Amino acid sequence: MANLGYAWLQEHLALPRLPLHHTSRLGTRLKSETLPDGRHIDEYPAQYQPGDDPIAHLVFALKYDGIDLAVLQQVFQALDPTEVAAAIDRQPNSKYLRQIGFLYEFLLGRTLPVAATIGGRYLPLLDPQIYVVGPVDIGWVTRRDPRWKIDNNLLGTPEYCPIVRRTSALAERMARDPRPRIESLIADFPPALFQRANDYLYLKETRSSYGIEHETPAPQRAERFVELLRSAGDEPFETLMEEATLTTLQGAIVDPRYAQAGFRSWQNYVGQTRPGYSSSQILHYVCPPPELVPSLMRGLARCAQTGQGIHPIVHATVVAFGFVFIHPFEDGNGRLHRFLIHDFLRRGGVAPAGVMLPVSAAMLRRMGDYDAALEAYSAPLAPLLRTTLDDEARLTINNPQEVEGYYRYPDLTRQAEYLCDTVAYAVEEDLAEELRFLAGYDNARRAMQEVVDMPDRRLELFIQLLHQNGGKLSNSKRGTFQELSAAEIAALEEAYVAAFGANAP
């Protein structure tokens, strides 16, 4: 079955087979298939066939396959610019040829030798019904392109520009605003109780962020991370993503021996040694080559600024997941990635000032979902890479130009869907649950003290044992409370269950 659009261009121009979200093929009728991983394969009848002209297939791709910046960059590098310019000169007001002209110059940084004058009204580059788009005007700066009459509403710059597709799944999640639920929780519980829950959740979030990496922080490191979380949203936006700021943050959360003076200048990767083979590694993710890191991080900083005004959870996604996929440090990338989620949720107003949304706790509880969100980006990269690993486990990417676009122009749709779900879980299953538990705990203490006026430590131990055993004091623990009669124990158990109500274990 013959390919069309991007798939045809990859085949015809002998390009590296970067993964395609949408593949078009020639068939006998219109037919659409969605694969379990979210990719689409569509068939088109003969009248859609663009022939053997690369420009015609480019137009087809923009019309039916969507905008894939990484593939477009490779296509443009393979085409003769005079042929691209000639096609535009023949139809200077064509929407898709104007997009081709703009994207050619955006992605390659070269000016096409176009003679025609572009007319007509300004058109958005990305369809806001299909993509999450950035603002055209940022402060006093406009991103309107008068040469092509294109409103540039991409989320980034040529150095780093993620794409987020407005899938039905993402649109539905974006419509679920967690803020009213957070506000109702604040209103429903006494301020002192809310503050107790919040203080505990800062510690829980710290332990969870380390726990995701199978680490247990020493008390001083935990305290530093709690303080970092409390500072989320405080750093001036203009300096947050600068190398000096991020390096300071990295130094605050890692062992001082592994704090860095700046972004990495060596090839990094995430892997593990194969059992029994000391020099053989299982590669989970190969990070961008070090020579790309400065420009990627500059682009990410611009992306963070460009994204102001878009949906706050999507904004947090493109910055925080972009950061962890660039992996600019040797250690601490995961914890900083999760800190950036908190920071941008605070800046975007999702988390009110001083309120901890335990995102890492929700991630840890659903590690399979978190791993799947990370692997949705890392897994398609693996077969594209050609690498060598020396005896000292130093890795080299041997085809960096073939994969550069994958690092610069990631599709972060899956990660945005995931983070929307995770924020919802954090609100309902961690914040709300902790508040309900503390309210039940306080009610249980008061009711149980009416039964037996025990010392505080004895009462707390009794409640803990009930909580561990479904509201009942186990026979093996009854000896711990020999001073209590069977009737008193039964009354205490009854008071506990009544206090926790439906939330009793």
C-alpha positions as CSV (number, residue, x, y, z in Angstrom):
1,M,0.0,0.0,0.0
2,A,1.5,3.3,-1.1
3,N,2.3,6.0,1.4
4,L,1.2,9.6,1.3
5,G,2.2,12.8,3.0
6,Y,4.9,12.5,5.6
7,A,5.3,8.8,5.2
8,W,5.9,9.2,1.4
9,L,8.4,12.0,2.0
10,Q,10.3,9.9,4.5
11,E,10.4,7.0,2.0
12,H,11.0,9.1,-1.2
13,L,13.7,11.3,0.4
14,A,15.4,8.4,2.3
15,L,14.9,10.2,5.6
16,P,15.4,8.8,9.1
17,R,12.1,7.2,10.1
18,L,11.1,9.5,12.9
19,P,7.9,8.3,14.5
20,L,4.7,9.7,12.9
21,H,1.6,10.4,15.0
22,H,-0.5,10.3,11.8
23,T,0.3,8.1,8.8
24,S,-1.5,8.4,5.5
25,R,-1.8,5.7,2.9
26,L,-3.4,5.2,-0.5
27,G,-6.4,2.9,-0.4
28,T,-9.7,2.3,-2.1
29,R,-11.9,4.3,0.3
30,L,-11.7,6.7,3.2
31,K,-10.8,4.7,6.3
32,S,-9.4,5.7,9.7
33,E,-7.7,3.5,12.4
34,T,-6.5,4.5,15.8
35,L,-3.9,2.3,17.4
36,P,-3.7,1.5,21.1
37,D,-0.8,3.9,21.5
38,G,-2.8,6.8,20.0
39,R,-1.3,6.8,16.6
40,H,-3.6,7.2,13.6
41,I,-3.4,5.4,10.2
42,D,-5.7,6.8,7.6
43,E,-6.4,5.5,4.1
44,Y,-7.4,7.8,1.2
45,P,-8.9,6.9,-2.3
46,A,-7.1,7.6,-5.5
47,Q,-8.4,11.1,-6.0
48,Y,-6.3,12.2,-3.0
49,Q,-3.0,11.0,-4.6
50,P,-0.6,14.0,-4.8
51,G,1.5,12.3,-7.5
52,D,5.3,12.2,-7.2
53,D,5.9,15.8,-6.3
54,P,7.5,16.4,-2.8
55,I,5.8,19.8,-2.5
56,A,2.4,18.3,-3.2
57,H,3.0,15.7,-0.6
58,L,4.1,18.5,1.8
59,V,0.8,20.2,1.2
60,F,-1.0,16.9,1.7
61,A,0.9,16.4,5.0
62,L,0.0,19.8,6.4
63,K,-3.6,19.3,5.4
64,Y,-4.2,15.8,6.6
65,D,-1.3,14.7,8.8
66,G,-0.9,17.8,10.8
67,I,2.2,19.8,11.7
68,D,5.2,17.6,12.7
69,L,8.1,20.0,13.2
70,A,10.8,17.3,13.5
71,V,9.9,15.6,10.2
72,L,9.4,19.0,8.5
73,Q,12.9,20.0,9.4
74,Q,14.4,16.9,7.9
75,V,12.2,17.3,4.7
76,F,13.2,20.9,4.3
77,Q,16.9,20.0,4.7
78,A,16.5,17.5,1.9
79,L,14.7,19.8,-0.6
80,D,16.2,22.3,-3.0
81,P,15.2,25.7,-1.7
82,T,14.7,27.0,-5.2
83,E,12.0,24.3,-5.8
84,V,10.2,25.3,-2.6
85,A,10.4,29.0,-3.6
86,A,9.2,28.3,-7.1
87,A,6.1,26.4,-5.8
88,I,5.3,29.4,-3.5
89,D,5.7,31.9,-6.4
90,R,3.2,29.9,-8.4
91,Q,0.6,30.1,-5.6
92,P,1.7,32.8,-3.2
93,N,-1.7,33.1,-1.5
94,S,-2.1,29.4,-0.8
95,K,-2.6,28.8,2.9
96,Y,-0.5,25.6,3.0
97,L,2.3,27.1,0.9
98,R,2.5,30.1,3.1
99,Q,2.8,27.7,6.1
100,I,5.5,25.8,4.2
101,G,7.4,29.1,3.6
102,F,7.1,30.2,7.2
103,L,8.1,26.8,8.7
104,Y,11.0,26.4,6.3
105,E,12.5,29.7,7.5
106,F,11.5,29.1,11.1
107,L,13.1,25.6,11.3
108,L,16.2,26.1,9.1
109,G,16.9,29.8,9.8
110,R,17.4,30.4,6.0
111,T,15.5,32.8,3.8
112,L,13.7,31.4,0.8
113,P,14.3,33.2,-2.6
114,V,10.6,34.0,-3.1
115,A,9.8,36.7,-5.6
116,A,6.1,36.9,-5.1
117,T,4.4,39.2,-2.6
118,I,2.2,37.4,-0.1
119,G,-1.3,38.8,0.1
120,G,-4.5,38.1,2.0
121,R,-5.3,38.2,5.7
122,Y,-3.2,36.8,8.5
123,L,-3.7,33.1,9.2
124,P,-2.9,31.2,12.4
125,L,-0.1,28.7,11.9
126,L,-1.7,26.2,14.3
127,D,-5.4,25.5,14.2
128,P,-6.5,26.2,17.9
129,Q,-9.2,23.6,17.5
130,I,-6.6,21.0,16.9
131,Y,-3.6,22.2,19.0
132,V,-2.9,24.0,22.2
133,V,-1.6,27.3,20.9
134,G,0.6,30.1,22.3
135,P,-0.2,33.8,22.2
136,V,0.6,35.8,19.1
137,D,1.4,38.9,21.1
138,I,3.6,38.6,24.2
139,G,3.7,41.9,26.1
140,W,4.9,44.5,23.6
141,V,6.3,41.8,21.3
142,T,4.3,40.5,18.4
143,R,4.9,37.1,16.7
144,R,3.0,38.1,13.6
145,D,5.1,37.4,10.5
146,P,4.4,40.1,7.9
147,R,6.4,38.2,5.2
148,W,4.2,35.2,5.2
149,K,1.1,36.8,6.7
150,I,1.2,34.1,9.4
151,D,0.3,34.5,13.1
152,N,2.9,32.4,14.9
153,N,1.1,30.7,17.7
154,L,3.6,27.9,18.3
155,L,4.5,27.1,21.9
156,G,8.2,27.7,21.5
157,T,11.1,28.8,19.3
158,P,13.3,27.1,16.7
159,E,15.6,26.0,19.6
160,Y,12.9,24.2,21.4
161,C,9.2,23.9,20.4
162,P,6.9,21.3,21.8
163,I,3.6,20.4,20.2
164,V,0.5,19.6,22.3
165,R,-2.5,18.2,20.3
166,R,-5.9,19.1,21.6
167,T,-7.2,15.6,21.6
168,S,-10.7,14.8,22.8
169,A,-9.1,13.2,25.8
170,L,-7.0,16.3,26.6
171,A,-9.9,18.7,25.9
172,E,-12.1,16.8,28.4
173,R,-9.3,16.9,31.0
174,M,-8.6,20.6,30.5
175,A,-12.2,21.4,31.1
176,R,-12.0,19.8,34.5
177,D,-10.8,22.8,36.6
178,P,-9.5,21.6,40.0
179,R,-9.6,25.0,41.5
180,P,-13.3,25.0,42.6
181,R,-12.7,21.7,44.4
182,I,-9.6,23.1,46.2
183,E,-11.5,26.2,47.2
184,S,-14.4,24.1,48.6
185,L,-12.0,22.0,50.6
186,I,-10.4,25.2,52.1
187,A,-13.9,26.4,53.0
188,D,-15.1,23.1,54.4
189,F,-12.4,22.6,57.0
190,P,-11.2,24.8,59.9
191,P,-8.1,26.8,59.0
192,A,-6.0,25.2,61.7
193,L,-6.9,21.7,60.5
194,F,-6.2,22.7,56.9
195,Q,-2.8,24.0,58.0
196,R,-1.9,20.7,59.8
197,A,-2.8,18.7,56.7
198,N,-0.8,21.1,54.5
199,D,2.3,20.8,56.7
200,Y,2.1,17.0,56.5
201,L,1.6,17.0,52.8
202,Y,4.8,19.0,52.3
203,L,6.7,16.3,54.0
204,K,4.7,13.6,52.2
205,E,5.5,15.2,48.9
206,T,9.2,15.4,49.7
207,R,9.3,11.7,50.7
208,S,7.3,10.7,47.6
209,S,9.6,12.7,45.2
210,Y,12.6,10.8,46.5
211,G,10.6,7.6,46.8
212,I,9.9,7.7,43.0
213,E,13.7,7.3,42.6
214,H,13.8,4.6,45.3
215,E,15.6,6.9,47.7
216,T,15.1,7.9,51.3
217,P,16.3,11.4,52.0
218,A,18.3,12.2,55.1
219,P,16.5,14.7,57.5
220,Q,18.6,17.7,56.3
221,R,18.0,16.9,52.6
222,A,14.3,16.4,53.3
223,E,14.1,19.8,55.1
224,R,15.9,21.5,52.1
225,F,13.4,20.0,49.7
226,V,10.4,21.1,51.8
227,E,11.8,24.6,51.8
228,L,12.2,24.4,48.1
229,L,8.6,23.3,47.7
230,R,7.4,26.1,49.9
231,S,9.3,28.6,47.6
232,A,7.5,27.4,44.5
233,G,6.3,30.4,42.5
234,D,8.6,32.9,44.3
235,E,11.5,33.2,41.9
236,P,11.0,36.0,39.3
237,F,9.7,34.5,36.2
238,E,12.4,36.1,34.1
239,T,15.2,34.3,36.0
240,L,13.6,31.0,37.0
241,M,14.8,29.0,34.0
242,E,18.2,30.5,33.8
243,E,21.2,28.3,34.2
244,A,22.4,30.0,37.4
245,T,19.0,29.6,39.0
246,L,18.5,26.0,38.1
247,T,22.0,25.2,39.1
248,T,21.4,26.7,42.5
249,L,18.2,24.7,42.8
250,Q,20.0,21.5,41.8
251,G,22.7,22.1,44.5
252,A,20.0,22.5,47.1
253,I,18.5,19.0,46.6
254,V,21.5,16.7,45.8
255,D,24.4,15.5,47.8
256,P,26.9,18.4,47.8
257,R,29.5,16.1,46.3
258,Y,27.3,15.9,43.1
259,A,26.2,19.5,42.9
260,Q,27.2,21.0,39.5
261,A,28.6,24.3,38.5
262,G,26.3,24.5,35.4
263,F,24.6,22.4,32.8
264,R,26.3,19.2,31.8
265,S,29.0,19.1,29.1
266,W,29.0,15.3,28.7
267,Q,26.6,12.7,27.3
268,N,24.2,11.5,29.9
269,Y,21.8,8.5,29.9
270,V,19.4,6.7,32.2
271,G,20.2,3.0,32.4
272,Q,21.1,0.1,34.6
273,T,23.8,-2.6,34.5
274,R,22.7,-5.9,33.2
275,P,22.9,-8.7,35.8
276,G,26.2,-10.5,35.5
277,Y,27.5,-8.1,32.9
278,S,29.4,-5.3,34.5
279,S,30.1,-3.4,31.2
280,S,26.7,-3.9,29.6
281,Q,23.9,-1.5,30.2
282,I,20.1,-1.5,29.7
283,L,19.4,1.9,28.3
284,H,16.1,3.4,29.5
285,Y,16.6,6.9,28.0
286,V,19.5,8.5,26.1
287,C,19.5,12.2,26.8
288,P,20.3,14.9,24.2
289,P,23.9,15.2,23.2
290,P,25.8,17.8,25.4
291,E,26.3,20.2,22.5
292,L,22.5,20.6,22.2
293,V,21.9,21.3,25.9
294,P,22.6,25.1,25.9
295,S,20.3,25.8,23.0
296,L,17.6,23.4,24.2
297,M,17.6,25.1,27.7
298,R,17.5,28.6,26.1
299,G,14.6,27.4,24.0
300,L,12.9,25.9,27.1
301,A,13.2,29.2,28.9
302,R,11.6,31.0,26.0
303,C,8.9,28.3,25.8
304,A,8.2,28.9,29.5
305,Q,7.6,32.6,28.7
306,T,5.7,32.0,25.5
307,G,3.3,29.6,27.4
308,Q,2.0,32.2,29.8
309,G,-1.7,32.4,29.3
310,I,-2.2,28.8,28.1
311,H,-3.9,26.2,30.2
312,P,-1.8,26.2,33.4
313,I,-1.5,22.4,33.6
314,V,-0.4,22.2,30.0
315,H,2.1,25.0,30.7
316,A,3.5,23.0,33.6
317,T,3.7,20.0,31.3
318,V,5.7,21.6,28.5
319,V,8.2,23.1,31.0
320,A,8.6,20.3,33.5
321,F,8.6,17.4,31.1
322,G,10.7,19.3,28.7
323,F,13.2,19.8,31.5
324,V,13.4,16.2,32.5
325,F,13.7,15.0,28.8
326,I,16.6,17.5,28.3
327,H,18.2,16.2,31.5
328,P,20.6,19.1,31.9
329,F,22.2,17.7,35.1
330,E,23.8,14.4,36.2
331,D,21.7,14.1,39.3
332,G,18.5,15.7,40.6
333,N,16.7,16.1,37.2
334,G,13.6,14.1,38.3
335,R,13.2,16.0,41.6
336,L,13.7,19.4,39.8
337,H,11.2,18.3,37.1
338,R,8.6,17.6,39.9
339,F,9.5,20.9,41.6
340,L,8.9,22.7,38.3
341,I,5.4,21.1,38.1
342,H,4.7,22.7,41.5
343,D,6.2,26.0,40.5
344,F,4.1,26.4,37.4
345,L,0.9,25.1,39.0
346,R,1.4,27.9,41.6
347,R,2.2,30.5,39.0
348,G,-0.8,29.4,37.0
349,G,-3.2,29.7,39.9
350,V,-4.0,26.0,40.1
351,A,-2.5,25.8,43.6
352,P,-3.3,28.7,45.8
353,A,-0.4,30.3,47.7
354,G,0.7,28.1,50.6
355,V,-1.4,25.1,49.5
356,M,0.5,21.9,48.7
357,L,-0.9,19.7,45.9
358,P,0.9,16.4,46.5
359,V,1.6,15.6,42.8
360,S,4.6,13.3,43.5
361,A,2.5,11.3,46.0
362,A,-0.1,10.8,43.3
363,M,2.7,9.8,40.9
364,L,4.2,7.3,43.3
365,R,0.8,5.7,44.0
366,R,0.3,5.2,40.2
367,M,3.9,4.6,39.2
368,G,2.7,2.6,36.2
369,D,1.0,5.6,34.8
370,Y,4.0,7.9,35.4
371,D,6.4,5.4,33.8
372,A,4.0,5.1,30.8
373,A,4.0,8.9,30.4
374,L,7.8,9.0,30.4
375,E,8.1,6.0,28.1
376,A,5.6,7.5,25.6
377,Y,8.5,9.9,24.8
378,S,11.6,7.7,25.4
379,A,10.5,4.4,23.8
380,P,10.0,5.7,20.2
381,L,13.5,7.3,20.5
382,A,15.4,4.1,21.2
383,P,15.2,2.4,17.8
384,L,16.3,5.7,16.1
385,L,19.6,5.9,18.0
386,R,22.9,4.5,17.0
387,T,25.1,4.5,20.1
388,T,28.4,3.0,21.4
389,L,29.3,2.4,25.0
390,D,33.0,2.2,26.0
391,D,34.5,0.1,28.8
392,E,33.9,3.0,31.3
393,A,30.2,3.2,30.4
394,R,30.7,6.4,28.5
395,L,28.1,6.6,25.8
396,T,28.3,8.3,22.4
397,I,25.4,9.0,20.0
398,N,26.8,8.3,16.5
399,N,23.9,9.9,14.6
400,P,23.1,13.1,16.4
401,Q,21.8,15.0,13.4
402,E,19.2,12.3,12.7
403,V,17.6,12.6,16.1
404,E,18.2,16.3,16.9
405,G,14.6,17.1,15.8
406,Y,13.2,14.5,18.1
407,Y,14.8,16.3,21.1
408,R,13.9,19.9,19.9
409,Y,10.3,19.4,18.8
410,P,8.7,16.8,21.2
411,D,5.0,15.9,21.1
412,L,3.9,16.3,24.7
413,T,0.2,15.5,24.3
414,R,0.4,12.2,26.2
415,Q,2.3,13.9,29.1
416,A,-0.3,16.7,29.3
417,E,-3.2,14.2,29.5
418,Y,-1.3,12.4,32.3
419,L,-0.5,15.5,34.3
420,C,-4.1,16.7,34.2
421,D,-5.2,13.3,35.6
422,T,-2.4,13.4,38.3
423,V,-3.4,16.9,39.5
424,A,-7.0,15.6,39.8
425,Y,-5.8,12.6,41.8
426,A,-3.7,14.8,44.0
427,V,-6.6,17.0,44.9
428,E,-9.2,14.3,45.6
429,E,-7.1,11.3,46.8
430,D,-4.4,13.1,48.8
431,L,-5.4,16.6,49.8
432,A,-9.1,15.7,50.4
433,E,-8.2,12.4,52.0
434,E,-5.7,13.9,54.4
435,L,-8.3,16.5,55.4
436,R,-10.9,13.9,56.0
437,F,-8.5,11.8,58.0
438,L,-7.4,14.6,60.3
439,A,-11.0,15.6,60.8
440,G,-11.9,12.0,61.7
441,Y,-8.8,11.7,63.9
442,D,-9.8,14.8,65.9
443,N,-13.3,13.6,66.3
444,A,-12.1,10.2,67.3
445,R,-9.8,11.6,70.0
446,R,-12.6,13.7,71.5
447,A,-15.1,10.9,71.5
448,M,-12.6,8.3,72.9
449,Q,-11.5,10.6,75.7
450,E,-15.1,10.7,76.7
451,V,-15.0,6.9,77.2
452,V,-11.6,6.7,78.9
453,D,-9.5,9.8,79.7
454,M,-6.2,8.2,78.6
455,P,-2.8,10.0,78.4
456,D,-2.2,11.5,75.0
457,R,0.5,9.1,74.0
458,R,-1.5,6.1,75.0
459,L,-4.5,7.4,73.1
460,E,-2.5,8.1,70.0
461,L,-1.1,4.5,70.1
462,F,-4.6,3.1,70.5
463,I,-5.9,5.0,67.5
464,Q,-2.9,4.0,65.5
465,L,-3.5,0.3,66.3
466,L,-7.2,0.6,65.4
467,H,-6.3,2.3,62.1
468,Q,-3.9,-0.5,61.2
469,N,-6.4,-3.2,61.9
470,G,-9.7,-2.0,60.4
471,G,-11.0,-0.3,63.5
472,K,-10.5,-3.2,65.8
473,L,-7.8,-3.8,68.5
474,S,-6.2,-7.1,67.6
475,N,-6.0,-9.9,70.2
476,S,-2.2,-9.7,70.0
477,K,-2.3,-6.0,71.1
478,R,-4.8,-6.3,73.9
479,G,-2.0,-7.0,76.3
480,T,-0.6,-3.5,75.6
481,F,-3.8,-2.1,77.2
482,Q,-4.3,-4.4,80.2
483,E,-5.8,-1.6,82.2
484,L,-8.8,-1.4,79.9
485,S,-11.8,-3.7,80.3
486,A,-13.4,-5.5,77.3
487,A,-16.4,-3.1,77.5
488,E,-14.1,-0.1,77.4
489,I,-12.2,-1.4,74.4
490,A,-15.5,-2.1,72.6
491,A,-16.7,1.4,73.4
492,L,-13.5,2.9,72.2
493,E,-13.7,0.9,68.9
494,E,-17.3,2.1,68.5
495,A,-16.3,5.7,69.0
496,Y,-13.4,5.4,66.5
497,V,-15.7,3.9,63.8
498,A,-18.4,6.6,64.4
499,A,-15.8,9.4,64.2
500,F,-14.3,8.2,60.9
501,G,-17.7,7.3,59.4
502,A,-17.4,6.2,55.8
503,N,-13.7,6.9,55.9
504,A,-13.1,4.3,58.6
505,P,-10.7,1.6,57.3
